[in-house]
């Protein structure tokens, strides 16, 4: 029986930092991606978001300078850029995790930007509805999409609300859940 862990928390509570620590602690058992802010080196202001995979691929997929009909705040989202990295990786993750039950699929995050992608939404559902698969994922605090509300309410999912008080020990606790 696979373990499903959902981490949520306010923006800036440390969800991505926790995911990176979890990936580090799981080592080669972890397969997936996280998203992190891109900042202007001079002004230090956030200009976009990039996806980074456990095997070292990186790509900016949301930016203030992208022209896109898909907007989240002032960020244009290039769904194709996101999909080029995320989809093949998640398909591989599902295959590997079905063969090796110790593998843990990592998805940071299942948020507004990522959910513009229909194939991504389908893979997320496939992962969460497959009892064999282990997954740790981050979701926004609000139900920004029906996929988020759907997986949030699945029976057996372990919910962790991250905040400044618990964020330092949560990564160890999550890794324990996959022992």
Secondary structure, 3 states (H helix, E strand, C coil): CCCEEEEECCCCCCHHHHHHHHHHHHHHHEEEEEEEEEECCCCCCEEEEEEEECCCCEEEEEECCCCCCCEECCEEECHHHHHHHHHHHHHHHHHHHHHCCCCEEEEEEECCCHHHCHHHHHHHHHHHHCCCCEEEEEECCCCCCHHHHHHHCCCCCEEEECCCCCHHHHHHHHHHHCC
